[in-house]
Amino acid sequence: MRTLKLTLSYDGSEFYGWQIQPNVPTVQGTLVDTLQKITCEKIRLYGAGRTDAGVHALGQVAHCKTRTRIPPENLLRALNSLLPASIRVLKVEEVSHDFHSRWYATAKTYRYRILRAPICPPFCRRTVYHYPFPLDQEAMVRAAPCFEGEHDFTSFGSWDPEDRDKSKVRQVYSSRLQHDPERAELVYTVRGRSFLRYMVRKMVGTLIDVGKGRLSPDDIPRLLAACDRSQAGPTAPPEGLYLVEVEYPEQKSSVS
């Protein structure tokens, strides 16, 4: 039995999120179907994290166990020849048997793009959040680092019943908002150990509320301490969010 690690990129606008759901297209379901066609065996595929409907990935990671003897480079070509154009496998690697794409991840990086141009080109509408209205961008830039550190992020999580009894404490390593004048975009990049469901989108919604003047950068610590979802900003739309990278200890990414 071999353990394979897949690095993936996908346009999430065509799928109802990562996780398999009945009667709707999902990224995980599409990959499993394709892997089963190639290997002629039942495949269980595990992802580093669940992306929601409309959320994209530049570097999602998944793993599966298989008895197939197909070399990784041949499996890569076979997958990309059968998958829809909205999903591309960037790399297939054989890894140690104990590797797990979710549990061994040491950090994840997400990026959120806010288009500030007066008009959103039609071909960009599913890959950015178009917000052409006035914002205090300098205040948003000052507010972004306030999320850094270890905090209880209950105020920025979802009402997911599966997480009801789990800790909401998360470690955010870096949180930065930058203005890209060439593209007329605000680009928010956050790197952390792990994230609650909707956490990044709620953080972006809160930064937008800072830009609108409804909140100030000094309010971020108060919102974190409140542990009250109703006090944070709204959940930003999914179109602008990308899972950029998942990091692992070097020793877990190679066959032992």
C-alpha positions in Angstrom: 0.0 0.0 0.0 1.4 3.4 -1.0 0.5 6.9 0.3 0.3 9.6 -2.3 0.3 13.3 -1.7 -1.4 15.5 -4.3 -0.9 19.3 -4.6 -3.9 20.9 -6.3 -5.1 24.1 -7.8 -8.8 24.7 -8.6 -11.4 27.3 -9.6 -14.0 26.9 -6.8 -16.8 28.7 -8.6 -17.9 25.6 -10.3 -18.1 23.5 -7.2 -20.2 23.3 -4.0 -17.0 23.4 -1.9 -14.3 20.8 -1.3 -16.2 18.2 0.7 -18.2 15.4 -0.9 -22.0 16.1 -0.9 -24.8 14.1 -2.5 -26.0 15.1 -5.9 -23.8 18.2 -6.3 -20.3 18.6 -7.8 -17.5 19.0 -5.3 -13.7 19.1 -5.7 -13.1 16.1 -3.5 -15.9 14.1 -5.2 -14.5 14.9 -8.6 -11.0 13.9 -7.7 -12.2 10.6 -6.0 -14.2 9.7 -9.1 -11.2 10.3 -11.4 -8.8 8.5 -9.2 -11.1 5.4 -9.0 -11.4 5.4 -12.8 -7.6 5.3 -13.1 -6.7 2.9 -10.3 -9.8 0.7 -10.5 -10.0 0.6 -6.8 -12.0 2.4 -4.0 -10.2 5.6 -3.0 -10.6 7.6 0.2 -9.1 11.1 -0.3 -8.4 13.4 2.6 -7.8 17.2 2.2 -5.7 19.6 4.2 -8.8 21.7 4.7 -12.3 22.2 3.5 -12.8 25.1 1.2 -16.4 26.4 0.9 -18.5 26.8 -2.3 -16.9 29.5 -4.5 -13.5 29.5 -2.7 -10.5 28.8 -4.8 -7.1 27.1 -4.2 -3.6 27.6 -5.6 -2.0 25.0 -3.3 -4.5 22.7 -1.7 -3.0 19.4 -0.5 -4.7 16.0 -0.3 -3.6 12.4 0.3 -4.8 8.9 -0.4 -3.7 5.3 0.0 -3.6 3.1 -3.0 -2.2 -0.2 -4.3 -1.7 1.1 -7.8 1.8 0.7 -9.2 1.4 3.7 -11.5 4.4 6.0 -11.2 3.6 9.5 -9.7 4.5 11.3 -13.0 2.2 9.0 -15.0 -0.6 9.4 -12.5 -0.2 13.2 -12.7 -0.7 13.1 -16.5 -3.6 10.7 -16.3 -5.4 12.9 -13.7 -5.0 16.1 -15.6 -6.2 14.4 -18.8 -9.5 13.3 -17.2 -10.2 16.1 -14.7 -12.2 19.1 -15.8 -10.2 22.2 -16.7 -11.3 23.8 -13.4 -9.1 21.4 -11.4 -5.4 20.8 -12.0 -3.1 18.5 -10.1 0.3 20.3 -9.8 2.2 17.5 -8.2 1.9 13.8 -7.2 4.4 12.5 -4.6 4.8 9.2 -2.8 5.2 10.0 0.9 5.7 8.2 4.2 2.9 5.9 5.2 2.0 8.0 8.3 1.6 11.2 6.3 -1.7 13.0 6.8 -2.5 16.1 4.7 -4.6 17.7 7.5 -3.1 16.5 10.8 0.6 17.1 9.8 0.1 20.6 8.3 2.1 23.2 10.2 0.7 26.3 8.5 -1.7 27.4 5.9 -1.7 30.7 3.9 -4.9 32.3 2.6 -5.2 35.3 0.3 -8.3 37.5 -0.3 -8.6 39.9 -3.2 -10.8 43.0 -3.2 -11.1 44.7 -6.5 -11.4 48.5 -6.1 -11.8 49.5 -9.7 -15.1 51.2 -10.7 -16.1 48.4 -13.0 -15.4 44.7 -12.6 -14.5 43.0 -15.9 -16.9 40.0 -16.5 -14.1 37.5 -16.6 -13.0 38.6 -13.1 -16.4 38.4 -11.4 -15.9 34.9 -9.9 -12.3 35.4 -8.7 -12.5 38.7 -6.7 -14.8 40.6 -4.4 -15.7 43.8 -6.2 -16.0 46.7 -3.8 -15.7 50.1 -5.6 -17.1 52.2 -2.8 -15.0 54.5 -0.5 -12.8 52.9 2.1 -10.2 54.2 4.5 -7.5 51.8 3.2 -4.8 53.1 5.6 -7.0 52.2 8.6 -7.5 48.7 7.2 -3.8 48.3 6.7 -3.2 49.3 10.4 -6.0 46.9 11.5 -4.8 43.8 9.8 -1.8 43.0 12.1 -4.1 43.2 15.1 -5.2 39.6 14.3 -1.7 38.2 14.8 -0.9 36.0 17.8 -2.8 33.3 19.7 -6.4 34.3 20.4 -9.8 32.8 20.9 -11.4 33.5 17.5 -15.0 32.7 18.5 -16.0 36.1 17.3 -14.7 35.2 13.8 -15.9 31.6 13.5 -19.2 30.0 12.3 -22.0 28.4 14.1 -20.9 25.0 12.9 -22.4 22.4 15.3 -19.5 20.1 14.6 -17.2 22.6 16.3 -19.5 23.3 19.3 -17.3 21.6 21.9 -13.9 22.3 20.3 -11.4 25.0 21.2 -11.7 28.2 19.1 -8.1 29.2 20.0 -6.0 29.7 16.9 -2.5 31.0 16.2 -2.1 33.6 13.4 1.5 34.0 12.4 1.1 36.9 10.1 -1.8 39.1 8.9 -1.2 41.8 6.3 -3.2 44.0 3.9 -1.5 45.5 0.9 -2.6 47.8 -1.9 -1.8 46.7 -5.4 -2.2 49.9 -7.5 -1.4 48.2 -10.7 -4.4 45.8 -10.4 -6.5 48.3 -8.3 -6.8 45.7 -5.6 -6.5 45.3 -1.9 -4.8 42.0 -1.1 -5.2 40.5 2.3 -2.7 37.6 3.2 -3.0 35.7 6.4 -0.8 32.7 7.6 -1.7 30.6 10.6 -1.6 27.1 12.1 -5.2 26.5 11.3 -8.5 28.4 10.8 -12.1 28.1 11.9 -14.7 27.8 9.2 -15.5 31.2 7.7 -12.7 32.7 9.9 -10.7 34.4 7.1 -13.9 35.8 5.4 -15.1 37.2 8.7 -11.8 38.8 9.3 -12.0 40.4 5.9 -15.5 41.6 6.5 -14.3 43.2 9.8 -11.5 44.9 7.9 -14.0 46.3 5.5 -16.0 47.6 8.4 -12.9 49.4 9.6 -12.5 50.9 6.1 -16.1 52.1 6.3 -15.5 53.7 9.6 -17.9 51.5 11.5 -14.9 50.1 13.5 -11.4 51.3 14.2 -8.2 49.2 14.4 -8.3 49.5 18.1 -11.6 47.6 18.1 -10.0 44.4 16.9 -8.6 43.3 20.4 -12.0 44.1 21.9 -13.8 41.9 19.3 -11.4 39.0 20.0 -11.9 39.3 23.7 -15.7 39.4 23.4 -16.0 35.9 21.9 -19.3 37.1 20.4 -19.9 36.5 16.6 -22.5 39.2 16.5 -20.0 41.9 17.2 -17.6 41.1 14.3 -18.0 42.3 10.8 -20.0 40.4 8.1 -18.7 37.3 6.3 -17.1 38.5 3.1 -18.2 36.7 -0.2 -16.3 33.5 -1.1 -15.2 34.6 -4.6 -12.2 36.6 -3.4 -10.7 33.8 -1.2 -7.8 31.5 -2.1 -6.0 28.8 -0.2 -2.5 29.6 -1.3 -0.2 27.1 0.4 -0.2 24.3 3.0 3.1 23.7 4.8 4.5 20.5 6.3 7.6 19.4 8.2 10.1 18.3 5.6 10.5 14.8 7.0 6.8 14.1 6.6 6.8 14.9 2.9 9.2 12.2 1.8 9.2 8.4 1.8 11.0 7.1 4.9 
